[in-house]
Amino acid sequence: MKNAKVLASLEVHRTRRAKAKGLLGRESLEGAVMLVDTKSVHTVMMKFDIDVAFLDAHNRVIKIVTMVPYRISPFVMKAKSVVEVEAGAFARWGVQVGDELEVRE
């Protein structure tokens, strides 16, 4: 959520296994995926471009990158988690660096 507006349904991946699988094998992504305790991601073997928001301990966006398949993101030392969405979603939703996102599980 941003400014009390629900942006997307969210899958939260906490386990090593769930985070390792991530979006592999998917043709697209409806909603968003959060990887907890993550500072870097990759798009090896992915079939579509994604936007990645790196969040601090308060779910504040500290960096956003767009990634094409077969790339490795920067390592963001201050990140506590990441949120992955289909490329362009953050721009459509108005999500920017500095925004604080509310996560409801």
C-alpha atoms as a printed R data frame, in Angstrom:
    type eleno elety resid chain resno      x       y       z
1   ATOM     1    CA   MET     A     1  0.000   0.000   0.000
2   ATOM     2    CA   LYS     A     2  1.013   3.572  -0.668
3   ATOM     3    CA   ASN     A     3 -0.972   6.466   0.764
4   ATOM     4    CA   ALA     A     4 -3.675   3.968   1.845
5   ATOM     5    CA   LYS     A     5 -4.048   2.774  -1.763
6   ATOM     6    CA   VAL     A     6 -3.702  -0.960  -2.420
7   ATOM     7    CA   LEU     A     7 -1.225  -1.373  -5.259
8   ATOM     8    CA   ALA     A     8 -1.171  -5.145  -5.715
9   ATOM     9    CA   SER     A     9 -1.604  -8.527  -4.127
10  ATOM    10    CA   LEU     A    10  1.680  -9.657  -2.626
11  ATOM    11    CA   GLU     A    11  3.370 -13.032  -2.219
12  ATOM    12    CA   VAL     A    12  5.928 -12.964   0.602
13  ATOM    13    CA   HIS     A    13  8.854 -15.381   0.266
14  ATOM    14    CA   ARG     A    14 10.771 -15.905   3.496
15  ATOM    15    CA   THR     A    15 12.419 -19.318   3.162
16  ATOM    16    CA   ARG     A    16 15.657 -19.940   1.309
17  ATOM    17    CA   ARG     A    17 13.857 -22.355  -1.026
18  ATOM    18    CA   ALA     A    18 11.009 -19.961  -1.853
19  ATOM    19    CA   LYS     A    19 13.456 -17.099  -2.450
20  ATOM    20    CA   ALA     A    20 15.666 -19.275  -4.665
21  ATOM    21    CA   LYS     A    21 12.702 -20.200  -6.859
22  ATOM    22    CA   GLY     A    22 11.327 -16.661  -6.935
23  ATOM    23    CA   LEU     A    23  9.771 -16.009 -10.345
24  ATOM    24    CA   LEU     A    24 11.491 -18.861 -12.185
25  ATOM    25    CA   GLY     A    25  9.196 -20.736 -14.528
26  ATOM    26    CA   ARG     A    26  6.576 -18.004 -14.698
27  ATOM    27    CA   GLU     A    27  5.485 -16.415 -17.954
28  ATOM    28    CA   SER     A    28  4.277 -13.232 -16.237
29  ATOM    29    CA   LEU     A    29  3.508 -11.819 -12.808
30  ATOM    30    CA   GLU     A    30  0.176 -10.651 -11.488
31  ATOM    31    CA   GLY     A    31  0.760  -8.523  -8.414
32  ATOM    32    CA   ALA     A    32  4.114  -8.525  -6.644
33  ATOM    33    CA   VAL     A    33  6.587 -10.794  -4.870
34  ATOM    34    CA   MET     A    34  8.542  -9.775  -1.766
35  ATOM    35    CA   LEU     A    35 11.808 -11.529  -0.906
36  ATOM    36    CA   VAL     A    36 12.608 -10.982   2.774
37  ATOM    37    CA   ASP     A    37 16.229 -10.608   3.964
38  ATOM    38    CA   THR     A    38 17.495 -10.013   0.424
39  ATOM    39    CA   LYS     A    39 20.033  -7.488  -0.827
40  ATOM    40    CA   SER     A    40 20.435  -8.630  -4.453
41  ATOM    41    CA   VAL     A    41 18.469 -10.625  -7.047
42  ATOM    42    CA   HIS     A    42 19.048 -12.138 -10.471
43  ATOM    43    CA   THR     A    43 16.943 -12.743 -13.567
44  ATOM    44    CA   VAL     A    44 18.782 -15.814 -14.849
45  ATOM    45    CA   MET     A    45 16.332 -18.051 -16.765
46  ATOM    46    CA   MET     A    46 13.508 -15.509 -16.412
47  ATOM    47    CA   LYS     A    47 11.136 -14.925 -19.311
48  ATOM    48    CA   PHE     A    48 10.188 -11.278 -18.774
49  ATOM    49    CA   ASP     A    49 11.579  -7.954 -17.566
50  ATOM    50    CA   ILE     A    50 10.984  -6.917 -13.958
51  ATOM    51    CA   ASP     A    51 11.216  -3.857 -11.752
52  ATOM    52    CA   VAL     A    52 12.888  -4.408  -8.388
53  ATOM    53    CA   ALA     A    53 12.432  -2.104  -5.408
54  ATOM    54    CA   PHE     A    54 14.978  -2.459  -2.616
55  ATOM    55    CA   LEU     A    55 13.429  -1.670   0.773
56  ATOM    56    CA   ASP     A    56 15.040  -0.730   4.080
57  ATOM    57    CA   ALA     A    57 13.943  -1.988   7.507
58  ATOM    58    CA   HIS     A    58 10.951   0.398   7.437
59  ATOM    59    CA   ASN     A    59  9.826  -0.720   3.943
60  ATOM    60    CA   ARG     A    60 11.064   2.566   2.529
61  ATOM    61    CA   VAL     A    61 12.138   2.313  -1.115
62  ATOM    62    CA   ILE     A    62 15.874   3.010  -1.301
63  ATOM    63    CA   LYS     A    63 16.542   1.951  -4.909
64  ATOM    64    CA   ILE     A    64 14.538   0.861  -7.957
65  ATOM    65    CA   VAL     A    65 16.037  -0.943 -10.935
66  ATOM    66    CA   THR     A    66 14.563  -2.453 -14.085
67  ATOM    67    CA   MET     A    67 16.090  -5.774 -15.035
68  ATOM    68    CA   VAL     A    68 15.995  -7.770 -18.257
69  ATOM    69    CA   PRO     A    69 16.507 -11.550 -18.231
70  ATOM    70    CA   TYR     A    70 19.966 -12.929 -17.442
71  ATOM    71    CA   ARG     A    71 21.200 -10.080 -15.268
72  ATOM    72    CA   ILE     A    72 22.324  -9.665 -11.651
73  ATOM    73    CA   SER     A    73 21.142  -6.655  -9.670
74  ATOM    74    CA   PRO     A    74 23.427  -4.405  -7.683
75  ATOM    75    CA   PHE     A    75 24.077  -5.498  -4.108
76  ATOM    76    CA   VAL     A    76 22.257  -2.936  -1.938
77  ATOM    77    CA   MET     A    77 23.870  -3.096   1.482
78  ATOM    78    CA   LYS     A    78 21.084  -1.211   3.315
79  ATOM    79    CA   ALA     A    79 18.293  -3.346   1.793
80  ATOM    80    CA   LYS     A    80 16.327  -5.634   4.094
81  ATOM    81    CA   SER     A    81 13.984  -6.940   1.388
82  ATOM    82    CA   VAL     A    82 13.056  -6.506  -2.256
83  ATOM    83    CA   VAL     A    83  9.763  -6.313  -4.097
84  ATOM    84    CA   GLU     A    84  9.601  -7.626  -7.659
85  ATOM    85    CA   VAL     A    85  6.907  -6.635 -10.160
86  ATOM    86    CA   GLU     A    86  6.533  -6.721 -13.931
87  ATOM    87    CA   ALA     A    87  8.562  -3.966 -15.584
88  ATOM    88    CA   GLY     A    88  6.697  -0.660 -15.662
89  ATOM    89    CA   ALA     A    89  4.402  -1.392 -12.712
90  ATOM    90    CA   PHE     A    90  6.146   0.934 -10.262
91  ATOM    91    CA   ALA     A    91  5.939   3.806 -12.761
92  ATOM    92    CA   ARG     A    92  2.213   3.137 -13.320
93  ATOM    93    CA   TRP     A    93  1.623   3.057  -9.564
94  ATOM    94    CA   GLY     A    94  3.748   6.138  -8.892
95  ATOM    95    CA   VAL     A    95  6.179   4.271  -6.609
96  ATOM    96    CA   GLN     A    96  9.447   6.191  -6.205
97  ATOM    97    CA   VAL     A    97 12.599   6.143  -4.109
98  ATOM    98    CA   GLY     A    98 11.720   7.497  -0.658
99  ATOM    99    CA   ASP     A    99  8.185   6.074  -0.603
100 ATOM   100    CA   GLU     A   100  7.264   3.907   2.366
101 ATOM   101    CA   LEU     A   101  5.226   0.852   1.417
102 ATOM   102    CA   GLU     A   102  2.843  -0.861   3.796
103 ATOM   103    CA   VAL     A   103  2.869  -4.641   3.616
104 ATOM   104    CA   ARG     A   104 -0.132  -6.579   4.884
105 ATOM   105    CA   GLU     A   105  0.086 -10.337   5.115
